[in-house]
Amino acid sequence: MRFPATQKLRVQADFIRVRQEGSRLECGPFILNAWRVPGATTPSRIGVVTGKKLLGDAVHRNRMRRVFREIFRRHPEVWPDGWDVVIVPRRPALKKTYAELEKIYLEAGARLLARVQARSGNG
């Protein structure tokens, strides 16, 4: 049950593209950015940006990466194929339990997808 490397964003250009061209949703303990890759049929990918200023030492940064990758892995139904997702955890995320972060993530993913679909349906 490992997290496949094919579902990780690795190239800096991909992170930049998601943050510039995608949709953004502030969720309190983290920021969710998502972008639909045009014409892509590959599984969705995730990247977690953990800055030293935002989260502190390496233990906290690594924990946030593990937590959000696991949430993403356990809930593939949230993002249809072809999406790139970037999560930027904030300091309040450190005080949340896994279950709380999972609940916020699921709600945020549904909200962001609905917003993107509503936008594309209108224009």
Backbone as a ProteinNet text record, in pm:
[ID]
protein_1_A
[PRIMARY]
MRFPATQKLRVQADFIRVRQEGSRLECGPFILNAWRVPGATTPSRIGVVTGKKLLGDAVHRNRMRRVFREIFRRHPEVWPDGWDVVIVPRRPALKKTYAELEKIYLEAGARLLARVQARSGNG
[TERTIARY]
82.4	0	86.9	192.1	278.3	214.9	261.7	216.7	297.6	233.2	308.1	377.4	498.1	574.6	506	425.8	356.6	249.3	213.3	111.4	170	301.3	366.7	408.6	382.5	438.1	584	672.6	815.5	885.8	840.9	908	854.3	945	905.1	809.3	827.8	740	595.2	574.2	438.7	375.3	451.9	401.7	363	449.4	424.2	299.5	286	170.1	39.1	38.3	-82.3	-119	-19.5	-47.3	-85.3	-34.6	-65.9	-194.6	-213.9	-325.8	-444.6	-423.1	-528.9	-617.2	-707.8	-798.3	-740.5	-770.5	-715.2	-829.2	-814.1	-914.7	-843.3	-870	-811.7	-901.2	-842.1	-919.3	-888.8	-823.9	-787.3	-650	-642.2	-511.6	-423.8	-478.9	-398.2	-462.8	-384	-432.5	-435	-543.6	-560	-558.7	-467.3	-460	-482.2	-562.6	-587.1	-599.4	-549.4	-552.4	-581.5	-676.7	-711.4	-613.9	-534.8	-437.2	-514.1	-505.7	-583	-548.7	-650.1	-632.9	-566.8	-539.9	-470.7	-568.7	-523.9	-604.7	-528.9	-417.4	-336.5	-397.1	-362.4	-414.5	-372.8	-453.4	-423.2	-294.3	-228.5	-101.1	-111	-28.9	-28.7	113.7	121.4	246.2	214.4	300.5	279.9	398.6	369.8	474	484	597.1	615.6	736.1	709.8	817.8	862.4	989.4	1046.1	982.8	955.7	894.2	752.2	679.7	540.3	525.6	608.5	585.9	695.6	810.3	915.7	1008.3	1044	1149.4	1107.3	1204.8	1185.6	1084.3	1075.6	979.8	837.2	804.9	670.5	646.2	746.6	730.6	709.6	788.4	774.3	641.2	596	466.8	353.8	355.7	250.9	253.7	373.4	381.5	320.9	355.6	302.4	150.9	101.3	-43	-121	-81.3	-158.8	-143.5	-28.7	-16.1	-104.3	-111.8	-195.9	-343.9	-385.8	-525.6	-555.8	-465.8	-482.9	-490.4	-403.1	-399.2	-526.3	-577.4	-695.1	-825.9	-824.6	-948.1	-928.7	-905.5	-884.9	-1011.6	-1125.9	-1252.7	-1269.4	-1192.4	-1206	-1164.4	-1053.1	-1000.6	-1008.5	-1089.1	-1091.4	-954.2	-932.6	-804.4	-773.2	-644.2	-600.5	-587.4	-598.3	-585.3	-449.1	-392.7	-273.4	-316.4	-275	-316.7	-192	-191.2	-82.9	-144.6	-90.4	-138.3	-25.8	-61.8	34.8	-16	36	-7.6	40.8	-40	-4.3	14.3	65.3	93.9	-27.6	-150.2	-265	-287.8	-236.8	-252.4	-179.4	-75	2	-80.6	-180.5	-262.4	-385.7	-409	-525.8	-491	-591.2	-572.2	-584.3	-543.4	-554.1	-700.1	-791.7	-933.5	-987.2	-944.2	-989.8	-937	-809	-751.4	-816.7	-844.8	-909.8	-1047.9	-1124.3	-1259.5	-1252.9	-1162.2	-1148.2	-1104.9	-1012.1	-963.6	-1077.3	-1157	-1266.5	-1368.8	-1403.2	-1499.1	-1441.4	-1314.6	-1250.3	-1238.7	-1202.9	-1192.1	-1324.9	-1431.2	-1564.4	-1604.8	-1576.7	-1610.6	-1534.6	-1405.8	-1324.2	-1365.4	-1390.9	-1436.1	-1569.5	-1662.5	-1792.6	-1776.1	-1686	-1662.9	-1603.1	-1508.1	-1445.1	-1546.6	-1628.2	-1728.7	-1834.7	-1873	-1972.1	-1916.3	-1788.6	-1723.4	-1714.1	-1675.7	-1659.8	-1795.5	-1899.5	-2033.2	-2093.7	-2051.9	-2106	-2031.3	-1910.4	-1833.1	-1767.2
-119.3	0	125.7	123	239.9	346.7	466.7	578.2	575.1	555.4	540.6	670.6	658.3	774.5	845.7	774.3	835.9	933.4	931	1021.5	1137.9	1156.2	1267.5	1373.1	1498.5	1607.8	1621.5	1626	1631.4	1751.6	1796.9	1903.1	2038.9	2131.3	2262.8	2333.1	2312.8	2375.2	2330.2	2204.2	2154.8	2226.3	2244.4	2316.1	2459.1	2524.6	2663.4	2671.1	2577.7	2577.3	2560.4	2469.3	2445.7	2571.2	2635.5	2752	2874.3	2885.6	3000.9	2982.8	2864.8	2843.5	2774.7	2711.9	2636.3	2720.1	2653.1	2716.7	2702.3	2799.2	2802	2811.5	2737.3	2741.4	2742.3	2844.2	2852	2774	2679.3	2587.2	2601.1	2706.6	2720.7	2662.2	2531.7	2473.6	2448.9	2465	2447.8	2520.2	2538.2	2596.3	2484.7	2474.7	2371.2	2437.2	2394.5	2439.8	2317.8	2333.3	2221.6	2273.9	2193.6	2230.1	2107	2119.4	2010.7	2016.1	1910.5	1903.9	1877.1	1966.6	1949.2	1818.8	1739.5	1616.6	1501.6	1516.6	1410.8	1302.3	1177.7	1065.3	986.1	1040	973.8	997.5	914.5	937.3	1074.1	1128.5	1258	1251.4	1366.5	1374.3	1479.4	1462.6	1556.4	1601.5	1725.6	1780.5	1854.6	1841.3	1909.5	2001.8	2131.7	2232.1	2261.2	2225.7	2246.5	2335.3	2460.1	2555.2	2559.6	2586	2592.8	2706.1	2819.9	2932.5	2899.5	2823.7	2792.5	2685.8	2582.6	2466	2438.3	2499.7	2475.4	2362.4	2279.8	2180.4	2066.8	1986.2	1879.7	1775.5	1750.9	1651.6	1692.4	1820	1868.3	1872.5	1915	1921.8	1783.1	1686.3	1550	1488.1	1515.9	1462.7	1515.2	1643.9	1701.4	1639.2	1616.4	1551.1	1411.2	1335.3	1198.2	1199	1288.1	1292.5	1324.3	1428.4	1467.6	1368.1	1306.4	1202.1	1082.6	1048.4	935.3	966	1086.7	1125.4	1117.5	1169.8	1166	1022.2	936.4	796	722.5	748.9	676.7	724	838.6	893.4	932.1	833.3	864.2	916.1	894.2	937.1	1088.8	1158.6	1304.5	1371.5	1326.3	1388.4	1290.4	1322.3	1237.8	1239.2	1147	1140.6	1273.8	1306.5	1425	1551.9	1543.2	1661.4	1662.5	1782.5	1803.9	1886.7	1844.4	1908.5	1948.2	2071	2118.1	2164	2112.6	2149.3	2222.1	2333.5	2410.6	2413	2324.4	2324.1	2449	2492.9	2606.2	2555.2	2640.7	2601	2542.5	2594	2533.4	2386.1	2340.2	2199.2	2107.2	2157.7	2076.5	2038.5	2119.8	2094.6	2009.9	1983.1	1903.6	1755	1673.3	1529.2	1487.4	1365.7	1311.9	1316.7	1276.1	1272.1	1411.8	1512.2	1648.7	1698.7	1674.2	1716.3	1642.4	1515	1435.6	1491.6	1525.8	1580.6	1714.1	1801.6	1931.7	1913.1	1821.1	1794.4	1745.6	1652	1596.8	1704.7	1787.1	1895.8	1997.6	2031.8	2131	2080.7	1953.9	1896.9	1900.9	1864.4	1866.8	2010.1	2104.4	2244.7	2300.8	2271.7	2324.5	2265.1	2134.3	2071.3	2128.6	2148.2	2204.9	2346.6	2423.7	2560.2	2562	2472.7	2464.9	2420.4	2320.4	2271.3	2376.1	2452.7	2558.5	2666.2	2698.9	2799.3	2754.2	2627.1	2577.7	2557	2532.8	2516.5	2648.5	2757.1	2888.6	2958	2911.4	2987.5	2907.6
0	0	0	-79	-88.6	-175.4	-156.7	-239.5	-369	-484.2	-608.8	-651.3	-700.7	-745	-860.9	-937.1	-1050.6	-1005.6	-877.9	-827.2	-747.9	-757.2	-687.9	-788.7	-757.6	-835.7	-795.4	-892.1	-860.8	-922.6	-1037.1	-1110.9	-1065.1	-1038.7	-990	-1086.3	-1213.9	-1313.8	-1295	-1254.9	-1231.1	-1111.7	-1005.2	-887.9	-925	-1000.7	-1041.6	-1128.8	-1223.5	-1313.4	-1235.3	-1139.7	-1060.4	-982.4	-923.2	-840.8	-924.1	-1047.5	-1131.6	-1211.7	-1269	-1359.7	-1293.5	-1179.6	-1115.6	-1025.4	-960	-864.2	-724.5	-640.5	-504.9	-404.8	-294.7	-188.9	-54.4	26.3	159.9	254.7	327	410.2	558.8	601.3	741.6	767.9	797.2	827.9	704.5	585.5	464.1	347.1	241.4	116.4	13.6	-59.8	-161.7	-299.3	-384.2	-522.6	-612.1	-716.1	-806.8	-949.8	-1042.9	-1184	-1267	-1356.6	-1448.7	-1565.1	-1581.1	-1689.5	-1818.6	-1916.2	-2039.4	-2110.5	-2137.6	-2213.5	-2140.2	-2011.6	-1937	-1892.3	-1903.8	-1857	-1750.9	-1708	-1605.5	-1468.2	-1369.4	-1234.6	-1181.5	-1094.5	-1034.5	-954.6	-944.3	-871.6	-762.3	-658.9	-546.8	-516.3	-470.6	-419.4	-290.7	-192.7	-64.5	-43.5	-29.6	-10.6	138.6	197.7	341.1	363.5	393.8	415	560.5	578.7	712.9	793.7	727.9	797.9	843.3	761.6	793.1	901.2	895.3	981.5	1082.8	1066.8	1163.9	1123.3	1221	1198.8	1105.3	1068.2	969.5	1014.4	1143.4	1193.4	1156.1	1176.5	1144.2	993.3	918.9	773.6	714.4	757.2	706	746.6	868.3	913.6	825	794.2	709.2	570	515.4	383.9	389.5	492.6	506.6	523.5	607.1	635.3	508.3	436.4	318	202.6	188	85.8	119.5	246.2	287.1	265.8	299.2	276.3	126.9	45.2	-100.3	-150	-99.6	-141.6	-103.6	16.6	66	3.8	-59.9	-117.2	-264.3	-350.8	-492.5	-560.4	-498.4	-557.6	-556.9	-475.2	-465.4	-595.4	-652.6	-774.7	-890.7	-993.3	-1113.2	-1180.8	-1273.9	-1344.5	-1412.7	-1414.8	-1487.2	-1405	-1274	-1188.3	-1120.6	-1107	-1025.4	-905.2	-786.9	-661.8	-583.2	-533	-446.9	-315.7	-206.2	-72.7	0	62.9	141.4	286.1	371	510.9	583.8	679	764.5	907.1	992	1129.8	1203.1	1186.5	1256.9	1222.1	1108.9	1070	1167.8	1230.8	1325.1	1448	1479.8	1599.1	1568.2	1441.6	1401.4	1399	1427.2	1417	1270.7	1242.6	1107.5	1060.7	1146.8	1110.7	1078.5	1153.6	1127.9	993.5	967.3	839.1	722.9	742.6	638.3	605.6	707.7	688.6	614.2	655.1	590.1	444.3	420.2	285	194.6	243.5	162.7	128.1	226.1	201.2	103.1	121.9	36.2	-107.2	-124.4	-258.2	-331.5	-262.1	-323.4	-359.3	-270.3	-294.8	-414.1	-420	-528.3	-663	-666.1	-790.6	-836.6	-743	-777.9	-833.7	-773.8	-819.4	-960.6	-986.3	-1118.5	-1223.4	-1190.2	-1284.5	-1312	-1210	-1230.2	-1322.2	-1304.5	-1386.5	-1532.1	-1552.9	-1689.4	-1757.2	-1678.1	-1733.7	-1779.1	-1714.8	-1748.7	-1861.6	-1888.2	-1987.1	-2082.9
[MASK]
+++++++++++++++++++++++++++++++++++++++++++++++++++++++++++++++++++++++++++++++++++++++++++++++++++++++++++++++++++++++++++

